[in-house]
Amino acid sequence: MANQGSERPGGLVETHKGYNPRILFFYFFIAAILLALGGGLAYRQLFGNDRYHEAEKKQNQRRILVPGPRGTIFDRTGRVLVGNRPRFAVTLYLDQLRQDFRSEYIKIRKAYRAADDKNLPTIDQMQRIARFTVVRRFLDQVNQVLGRHEELDSDELNKHFRQELLLPYILLDDLKAEEYARLIEHLPVNSPLQVYTSSIRSYPLGSIAAHTLGYVTGNDDIEPADDFPGADLTTFKMKGTVGREGIESKFDADLQGETGGAIYRVDPSGYRVNPPLSKRQPVHGHDLHTSLDAELQIVAEKAIGETELNGAAVALDIRTGEVLVLASKPDYNLEDFIPRLGHDKAKQINDQGAWLNRAVSGIYPPGSTFKIVTSSAGLAAGVDRDTFSVDCTGSVMVGARRFTCENGHGIHGVIALTEAIAVSCDSFFYQFGLATGAEKISAMADRFHLDRPTGIDLPYETKSMLIPDAAWKKSRRDEAWFPGDTANMSIGQGFIGVTPLQMACFAASFARGETVTKPYLLHDPDRPAQHTAPIGLTPAQHAAIVQGMVGCVDHGTARILTTLPTMRIPGLTIAGKTGTAQVHGKDGNLNIAWFICFAPVENPQIAIAVVLEGNVGEETGGGRIAAPVAQAILKKWQETQSRPPAPLITIPGK
């Protein structure tokens, strides 16, 4: 039978099949792999495109933020208290020097190789040398134009290059006006060397109202508005400012300008590719019109300075509670904080005790000014002003202790309330206070809010003021309350502690026949008059106390304001009260001189409190030392009343 198929030599027959079953498995395997790859590619193209686009954007886009200028601070008449001035700096845009850096690097590398130097620097070291060489050439050009001899800091340059390449590198800061004018003539328009203009604070009145206005310091963490694009991008920030102390701190959010900036595309090395993809201009911050009157503030600070004592003065608009004067001495020059406060200046301020705003944070015993509180408490409690009198012989025995009448004149004789206020007879008020009772005196002081902060719109108002009572003494000192404590309290001594601002608010409240005055530091021409709870005195009782305060100025302890021709203010009737308290400290005894007042008596409009710290002795009494400071304020205030009110000023174009 014949063989099927072909016969090969040796009797072997070769046969052929249509497929190999073992290869079929690999067909399916390869098809599955191709299908998976195709599906993955389709997924990335159709569904992952946005994610990869965002990743690409983060890699090749950068955001630069520029702070807006701070708002201007005015006084109530439109006078600038804090403004802005341009600050000129010579800057170099390093990201525009890529080719210069590269060319210099090649030259340096060739030079090392030509010298066959065995200690060949690394690539990074040669790049640093190249950058330093290029930047120093630009600095040498600036030095030649300005006649300076500034040096370049290599470490600072390389830190800036690594971390803030897109920000201008500052070669020289705070140019003088003439330097700016000279340099600007020599700079080509498209040069990477430019004059950068920023905004810094200026103080036309120097140290005036320093504690009230506050100061600013540098802020590296400026933030844009919520709708500013690029929050997920790498961001570079120009330095801004933040308010410290005073109005600058309290109203920082209002004064802060709106941050502007731009988004740029960058190459893989981080160099900018112009023009910007988007850009937003910074916006000027809101202006503030304070309640301060610059003229009165200047006069008050000058008058305190002439005493050569530490102290404070506060003046309020009685009707609205707006603060006209808030002065504290010693103070500091606000210009010293621009651009930053040096160590020596900071030490000087610290050594002088000038950081403390004595007007709102200084705690003092009120001395005889507190006798107005004692008088109000006694009359409201039913002590009869017509029948209650004391025969002042120079001292009073309270229990086993003798309390002297420290009035500087010895014996007053028989005296009643109104005249006791005028001549500040301690003997009368020891007995008047005992007849009234400590609880009622303390309660009246609390009604005048002398036991709590005033709530003024300033940071760091002290909370350490104190109006004591028997419960306080028992809880804090584990001692009973004695009649001697009441006698001391009646004349504003003992444990009492108040601030000058509190006493100014008290004087304003008493002038209105009310108990509370809320002080304001922002001016509102439409601010309504304040009306709070009445003191609880009859018109006749209130008038009797006011009459005593007028007598204080007319012939009593503040008679210097009428007996000295240079102190008289014609046409102005003043109701005042002096006080001298003593503080026992680690450095010895210190007298505290007070004067509170309001005027004109017929239609009270301005209330003042002055406190001065002096050496032990009656020469620092309120009538001799503190009253003339108030007189200077009142005299200037009377002059300003004859002028028409100035319109509020706003910087154009804001």
C-alpha positions in Angstrom: 0.0 0.0 0.0 1.4 3.3 -0.9 2.4 5.8 1.9 0.5 9.0 2.4 2.5 12.2 2.6 6.0 12.7 1.4 8.7 10.3 2.1 12.1 11.6 3.4 15.4 9.8 3.2 15.8 7.2 5.9 12.2 6.2 5.8 10.8 9.1 7.8 7.6 10.8 6.8 7.0 14.6 7.6 3.4 15.6 8.4 1.9 19.2 8.8 -1.0 20.3 11.1 -3.0 23.5 10.7 -2.1 24.9 14.2 -0.1 24.2 17.4 -2.3 24.0 20.5 0.5 25.2 22.8 0.8 28.5 20.9 -2.9 29.3 21.1 -2.5 30.2 24.8 -0.1 33.0 24.0 -2.5 34.5 21.5 -5.0 35.0 24.3 -2.4 36.3 26.7 -1.0 38.9 24.3 -4.5 40.0 23.4 -5.4 40.5 27.1 -2.2 42.6 27.6 -3.0 44.7 24.6 -6.6 45.2 25.8 -5.4 46.2 29.2 -2.9 48.7 27.8 -5.5 50.1 25.5 -8.0 50.5 28.3 -5.5 52.1 30.6 -4.5 54.6 27.8 -8.1 55.3 27.2 -8.8 55.9 30.9 -5.9 58.3 31.2 -6.9 60.2 28.1 -10.6 60.4 28.9 -10.8 60.5 32.7 -7.3 61.3 34.1 -6.6 64.3 31.8 -7.6 66.9 34.4 -5.5 65.4 37.1 -2.4 65.3 34.9 -3.1 68.8 33.6 -3.1 70.0 37.3 0.1 68.2 38.0 1.7 69.8 34.9 0.5 73.2 36.0 2.0 72.8 39.4 5.3 72.0 37.9 5.6 74.8 35.4 3.6 77.7 37.0 4.6 79.9 40.0 2.6 82.6 41.9 4.1 85.8 43.1 2.2 87.9 45.8 2.7 91.6 46.4 1.2 93.3 49.5 -1.0 96.4 49.1 -0.2 99.6 50.9 -1.7 100.2 54.3 -4.5 102.7 54.8 -3.8 106.2 56.1 -4.6 107.2 59.7 -6.1 110.7 60.2 -7.1 112.7 63.2 -10.6 114.0 63.6 -9.8 117.2 61.6 -8.3 115.3 58.6 -4.7 115.8 59.6 -2.4 112.9 58.7 -1.1 111.0 61.8 0.3 108.0 59.9 0.8 107.8 56.2 2.9 106.0 53.6 6.0 107.0 51.8 7.9 105.3 49.0 10.9 103.2 49.8 13.4 102.7 47.0 15.5 99.6 46.7 18.0 98.6 43.9 16.9 95.1 42.9 18.2 92.5 40.5 16.0 90.0 38.8 18.1 86.9 38.8 15.8 84.8 36.7 16.6 87.2 33.8 20.3 86.4 34.0 20.2 82.7 33.0 22.4 83.2 30.0 24.8 85.4 31.9 25.2 82.8 34.6 25.8 80.1 31.9 28.4 82.1 30.0 30.3 82.9 33.2 30.2 79.3 34.3 31.7 78.1 31.0 34.5 80.7 31.3 35.3 79.6 34.8 35.3 75.9 33.9 37.7 76.6 30.9 40.0 78.7 33.2 40.3 75.9 35.7 40.9 73.3 33.0 43.5 75.5 31.3 45.3 75.9 34.6 45.3 72.1 35.0 44.2 72.7 38.6 44.2 69.4 40.5 41.6 70.8 43.0 38.9 71.3 40.4 35.7 72.7 42.1 32.4 70.8 41.7 29.8 71.9 39.2 27.7 73.4 42.0 30.7 75.4 43.3 31.5 76.8 39.9 27.9 77.8 39.4 27.9 79.6 42.7 31.1 81.4 41.7 29.5 82.3 38.3 26.4 83.8 40.0 28.4 85.8 42.5 30.7 87.2 39.7 27.8 88.3 37.5 25.8 89.9 40.4 28.9 91.6 41.7 29.3 93.3 38.3 25.9 94.8 38.6 26.6 95.9 42.2 29.9 97.5 41.1 27.9 99.5 38.4 25.5 100.8 41.1 28.4 101.6 43.5 30.1 103.6 40.7 26.9 105.6 40.0 26.1 106.3 43.6 29.6 106.7 45.0 29.1 103.8 47.4 31.2 100.8 48.4 28.6 98.2 49.2 29.7 94.5 49.4 27.9 91.4 48.2 27.0 88.6 50.6 27.6 85.2 48.9 25.5 83.1 51.3 22.6 85.5 51.1 22.7 85.5 47.3 22.7 81.8 47.0 20.0 81.4 49.5 17.8 83.8 47.5 18.7 82.0 44.3 17.6 78.6 45.7 14.5 79.7 47.5 13.2 82.9 45.9 14.4 82.9 42.4 11.4 84.7 41.0 11.5 87.5 43.5 13.8 90.6 43.0 17.1 90.3 44.8 17.8 93.5 46.8 21.2 94.9 46.3 20.7 98.2 48.1 17.8 99.3 50.2 16.2 102.6 51.3 17.8 104.9 48.7 17.8 108.6 49.3 15.7 110.7 47.0 18.8 112.1 45.2 20.3 108.6 44.8 17.1 107.4 43.3 17.0 110.3 40.8 20.7 109.7 39.9 20.4 106.0 39.4 17.1 106.0 37.4 18.9 108.1 34.7 21.5 105.3 34.2 19.2 102.3 34.1 18.1 100.9 30.7 14.4 100.2 30.5 14.8 96.4 30.0 17.7 96.0 32.4 17.4 93.2 35.0 18.7 95.9 37.4 15.7 98.0 38.5 14.6 100.3 41.2 11.8 98.6 43.2 9.4 101.0 44.9 7.6 99.7 48.0 5.4 101.5 50.6 6.5 102.0 54.2 4.9 103.9 57.1 5.7 107.6 57.6 4.9 109.7 60.7 4.5 113.4 60.0 4.2 114.2 63.7 7.1 112.0 64.9 6.4 110.5 68.3 3.0 112.2 68.8 0.4 109.7 70.0 3.0 106.8 69.6 1.3 104.5 72.1 -2.1 105.1 70.7 -1.2 104.7 67.0 1.2 101.8 67.5 3.7 100.6 64.9 4.2 97.9 62.2 6.7 95.2 61.7 7.6 93.0 58.7 5.3 90.2 57.7 6.6 87.3 55.6 3.2 85.6 55.4 0.9 87.9 53.4 -2.3 86.3 52.2 -4.4 87.1 49.1 -8.1 87.4 48.8 -10.0 84.1 48.7 -10.8 84.5 45.0 -7.1 85.0 44.0 -6.2 82.2 41.7 -3.3 79.7 42.1 -3.7 78.6 45.8 -2.2 75.2 44.9 0.8 76.7 43.1 4.3 77.2 44.6 4.1 80.8 45.9 6.6 83.5 46.4 5.7 86.4 48.7 7.1 89.9 48.9 7.4 91.1 52.5 4.4 93.0 53.9 3.6 94.5 57.3 1.5 93.7 60.3 0.3 96.1 63.0 1.8 95.9 66.5 0.3 97.8 69.4 -2.3 100.6 69.3 -4.6 101.4 66.4 -2.2 99.7 63.9 -2.8 96.4 65.7 -6.5 96.8 66.7 -7.6 97.8 63.2 -5.0 95.8 61.3 -7.6 94.0 59.2 -9.0 97.3 58.0 -5.7 99.0 57.3 -4.2 96.1 55.5 -4.1 96.6 51.7 -5.4 93.9 49.4 -2.6 91.6 48.2 -2.0 91.6 44.4 0.4 89.6 42.3 0.8 87.5 39.2 1.1 83.9 38.0 4.0 83.1 35.7 5.0 80.1 33.6 8.5 78.8 34.4 10.9 76.4 32.6 12.2 73.2 34.2 15.1 75.2 35.8 12.6 77.6 37.5 13.3 80.6 35.3 10.4 82.8 34.4 8.8 82.7 31.0 7.1 86.1 30.3 4.5 87.5 30.1 2.4 86.6 33.2 -0.6 84.3 32.7 -2.7 86.4 35.0 -2.1 89.6 37.1 -3.9 91.6 39.8 -2.8 95.0 41.1 -2.5 95.4 44.9 -5.2 97.6 46.5 -4.7 100.3 49.1 -6.1 99.5 52.6 -9.0 101.4 54.2 -8.3 104.8 55.7 -9.2 105.4 59.4 -10.4 108.7 60.8 -9.5 108.7 64.5 -11.2 110.7 67.2 -7.9 112.3 68.3 -7.3 116.0 67.9 -3.7 116.4 66.8 -3.5 119.9 68.1 -4.7 118.9 71.6 -2.5 115.8 71.6 0.6 117.9 70.7 -0.2 120.4 73.5 -0.8 117.7 76.0 2.5 115.8 75.3 4.5 119.0 75.3 3.0 120.0 78.7 3.7 116.6 80.3 7.3 116.8 78.8 7.9 120.2 80.5 7.2 118.6 83.9 10.1 116.1 83.2 7.9 113.5 84.9 6.4 110.3 83.7 2.6 110.4 83.3 -0.5 110.5 81.1 -3.3 112.7 80.0 -6.7 111.8 78.6 -9.4 114.1 77.2 -12.8 113.0 76.1 -15.8 114.5 74.3 -18.3 114.4 77.1 -21.3 114.0 74.8 -20.1 111.2 72.6 -17.2 109.6 74.5 -14.8 110.2 71.6 -11.2 110.4 72.8 -9.6 113.7 71.9 -6.3 113.1 73.7 -4.6 109.9 74.8 -1.0 110.8 75.8 1.6 108.8 77.7 5.1 109.7 78.6 7.8 108.6 78.2 7.2 107.4 74.7 9.2 106.5 71.6 9.8 107.8 68.1 7.7 105.8 65.6 10.3 106.5 62.9 12.7 104.3 64.8 10.6 101.3 63.8 11.2 101.9 60.1 12.3 99.5 58.6 12.9 97.8 62.0 13.7 98.7 65.5 17.4 98.4 66.3 18.7 96.7 69.5 20.1 99.9 71.0 16.8 101.8 70.5 14.8 98.9 71.9 17.0 98.8 75.0 16.7 102.6 75.4 12.9 102.3 75.3 13.0 99.5 77.8 15.3 101.3 80.2 13.1 104.3 80.2 9.9 102.3 80.8 8.5 103.8 77.6 6.8 100.6 76.4 4.0 101.1 78.9 0.9 103.0 77.7 0.2 104.7 81.1 -3.1 106.1 79.9 -4.8 102.7 79.5 -2.5 100.3 81.4 -1.0 102.4 84.2 -2.6 101.5 87.6 -2.6 104.3 90.2 -4.4 105.1 93.5 -6.7 108.0 92.6 -6.0 110.1 95.7 -8.4 112.9 96.4 -10.0 112.8 93.0 -11.9 109.8 94.5 -13.6 112.2 96.9 -16.1 112.9 94.2 -17.1 109.2 94.3 -17.2 109.3 98.1 -19.4 112.4 98.0 -21.8 110.9 95.5 -22.1 107.7 97.5 -22.7 109.6 100.8 -25.4 111.9 99.4 -27.1 109.0 97.5 -27.1 107.1 100.8 -28.8 109.9 102.6 -26.0 111.8 104.4 -27.3 115.3 104.6 -24.9 117.8 103.0 -26.5 120.7 104.9 -26.1 119.3 108.4 -23.0 117.1 108.1 -19.9 119.0 109.0 -16.5 118.3 110.5 -14.2 120.5 112.7 -10.8 119.9 111.0 -8.1 120.2 113.6 -5.4 118.6 111.3 -6.1 114.9 112.2 -8.8 112.4 113.1 -8.6 109.3 115.3 -10.1 106.3 113.7 -9.9 103.5 116.2 -6.5 103.5 117.7 -4.9 105.1 114.6 -4.4 108.8 113.9 -5.2 109.9 110.3 -3.8 113.3 109.4 -5.2 115.9 107.0 -2.5 116.0 104.3 -3.7 119.2 102.6 -0.6 121.3 103.0 -2.4 124.0 105.0 -2.9 122.5 108.4 -6.3 123.1 110.1 -9.5 123.8 108.1 -11.8 124.4 111.1 -15.5 123.7 110.7 -16.2 122.6 107.2 -19.0 121.2 105.1 -19.1 119.1 101.9 -18.8 121.8 99.1 -15.9 123.6 100.7 -14.3 120.3 101.8 -14.2 119.3 98.1 -12.7 122.7 97.1 -9.9 122.6 99.7 -9.6 118.8 99.7 -10.0 118.4 103.5 -9.0 114.8 104.4 -10.4 115.1 107.9 -13.9 115.8 106.5 -13.8 112.9 104.1 -12.5 110.4 106.7 -15.6 111.0 108.7 -18.0 111.4 105.7 -16.7 108.0 104.4 -17.3 106.4 107.8 -20.8 107.8 107.9 -21.5 106.5 104.4 -20.0 103.0 104.8 -17.4 101.2 102.7 -19.9 99.0 101.0 -21.8 102.0 99.6 -18.6 103.8 98.5 -17.5 100.6 96.8 -20.9 100.1 95.2 -20.9 103.7 93.8 -17.4 103.2 92.3 -18.6 100.0 90.7 -21.6 101.9 89.3 -19.1 104.3 87.7 -17.4 101.2 86.2 -14.1 102.0 88.0 -13.8 98.3 88.7 -13.5 97.2 85.1 -11.9 98.0 81.8 -13.6 100.8 79.7 -13.6 98.7 76.5 -11.7 101.3 74.5 -10.9 100.0 71.0 -7.2 99.5 71.8 -5.3 96.3 72.6 -3.9 95.5 76.0 -6.1 97.7 78.2 -5.3 96.5 81.7 -7.8 94.5 83.7 -5.9 95.0 86.9 -7.9 98.0 88.2 -9.4 97.4 91.7 -12.2 98.7 93.8 -11.8 96.8 97.1 -14.4 95.7 99.6 -14.6 93.5 102.7 -15.1 90.3 100.7 -12.1 91.1 98.5 -9.9 91.7 101.4 -10.9 88.5 103.1 -10.4 86.4 100.0 -7.2 87.9 98.9 -5.5 88.8 102.2 -7.4 86.8 104.7 -8.0 89.9 106.8 -11.0 91.6 108.1 -12.1 95.1 106.9 -11.4 97.8 109.4 -12.7 101.3 109.8 -9.2 102.5 108.9 -9.6 100.8 105.5 -12.8 102.8 105.0 -11.0 106.1 106.0 -8.3 105.4 103.5 -10.7 104.4 100.8 -12.7 107.6 101.3 -9.7 109.7 100.1 -8.7 107.4 97.3 -5.9 105.6 99.1 -5.5 102.1 100.4 -6.1 99.3 97.9 -7.8 101.2 95.1 -6.2 101.2 91.7 -7.5 102.9 88.5 -6.2 104.1 85.2 -6.2 107.7 83.8 -8.6 106.6 81.1 -11.1 105.4 83.7 -10.9 108.7 85.6 -11.4 110.7 82.4 -14.5 108.5 81.7 -15.6 109.1 85.3 -15.3 112.9 84.9 -17.3 112.8 81.7 -20.0 110.6 83.3 -20.3 112.8 86.4 -20.5 116.0 84.2 -23.6 114.5 82.5 -25.0 113.3 85.8 -24.7 109.7 84.6 -22.6 106.7 85.6 -20.9 105.3 82.4 -19.0 106.7 79.5 -17.8 104.4 76.7 -14.6 105.8 75.0 -14.2 105.6 71.3 -11.1 106.1 69.2 -12.7 106.3 65.8 -14.4 109.6 64.7 -18.0 109.5 63.6 -19.5 112.9 62.9 -22.9 111.4 63.3 -22.2 109.5 66.6 -25.2 109.9 68.9 -24.8 111.3 72.4 -24.3 108.8 75.2 -27.0 108.3 77.8 -26.5 105.9 80.6 -28.0 105.3 84.1 -28.2 108.3 86.3 -26.0 108.6 89.4 -29.0 108.7 91.7 -28.4 112.3 93.0 -31.0 115.0 93.1 -30.2 118.1 90.9 -29.3 120.0 94.1 -27.0 117.3 95.4 -25.2 117.1 92.0 -24.9 120.9 91.9 -23.4 120.9 95.4 -20.6 118.6 94.3 -20.0 120.6 91.1 -19.9 123.8 93.1 -17.1 122.3 95.2 -15.2 121.3 92.1 -15.6 124.9 90.8 -14.3 126.1 94.1 -11.3 123.8 93.8 -10.3 125.9 90.7 -11.5 129.2 91.9 -9.8 129.3 95.4 -9.0 125.7 96.4 -6.2 123.3 95.7 -6.2 124.1 91.9 -6.4 127.9 92.4 -3.2 128.2 90.3 -5.5 128.1 87.3 -7.2 131.4 88.3 -4.7 133.2 90.5 -1.8 133.0 88.0 -2.6 135.4 85.1 -0.8 133.1 82.6 -3.0 130.2 83.6 -6.4 132.0 83.4 -8.6 131.0 80.5 -11.1 133.9 80.1 -14.7 132.9 79.5 -14.2 129.2 80.6 -15.6 128.0 83.9 -13.8 124.8 85.0 -15.0 122.2 87.5 -11.9 120.3 88.8 -10.5 118.1 91.5 -6.9 117.6 92.5 -5.3 114.6 94.1 -2.0 113.4 95.5 -1.5 109.8 96.3 1.5 107.9 97.6 2.8 104.6 96.3 5.3 102.5 98.3 7.5 100.6 95.9 10.8 98.7 96.0 12.7 101.8 95.0 11.1 103.9 97.7 8.0 106.1 97.9 6.5 107.8 94.9 3.9 110.6 94.8 1.2 110.5 92.2 -0.3 113.8 91.2 -3.8 113.9 89.8 -6.1 116.4 88.3 -9.6 115.7 86.8 -11.9 118.3 85.4 -14.7 119.1 82.9 -15.7 122.3 81.2 -17.5 124.5 80.6 -19.6 124.0 83.7 -22.7 125.6 82.1 -22.6 123.1 79.2 -20.0 120.4 79.8 -18.2 119.4 76.6 -14.7 118.2 77.4 -13.5 116.0 80.3 -9.8 115.6 81.2 -7.7 113.4 83.5 -4.0 114.0 84.1 -1.7 111.9 86.2 2.0 112.4 86.9 4.6 110.4 88.8 6.9 112.4 91.0 9.2 112.2 94.0 7.9 112.3 97.5 6.7 115.7 98.5 3.8 118.1 98.2 5.5 119.8 95.3 4.2 117.1 93.1 0.6 117.8 94.3 -2.1 117.7 91.6 -2.8 121.5 91.8 0.8 122.5 91.2 1.9 119.9 88.6 -1.0 118.1 87.0 -3.5 121.0 86.7 -1.3 123.1 84.4 -1.2 120.1 81.9 -5.0 120.1 81.8 -5.0 123.9 81.5 -2.8 123.7 78.4 -5.3 121.2 76.8 -8.3 123.4 77.8 -6.8 126.5 76.4 -6.1 124.9 73.0 -9.5 123.3 73.0 -11.2 126.7 73.6 -9.2 128.1 70.6 -10.4 125.3 68.4 -14.0 125.9 69.2 -14.1 129.1 67.3 -13.0 127.4 64.1 -15.3 125.8 61.6 -15.1 122.0 61.6 -12.7 120.7 59.0 -14.0 118.2 56.4 -12.8 114.6 56.5 -9.9 114.1 54.1 -9.5 111.0 51.9 -6.5 110.3 49.8 -7.6 110.7 46.1 -7.8 107.6 43.9 -8.5 105.1 46.6 
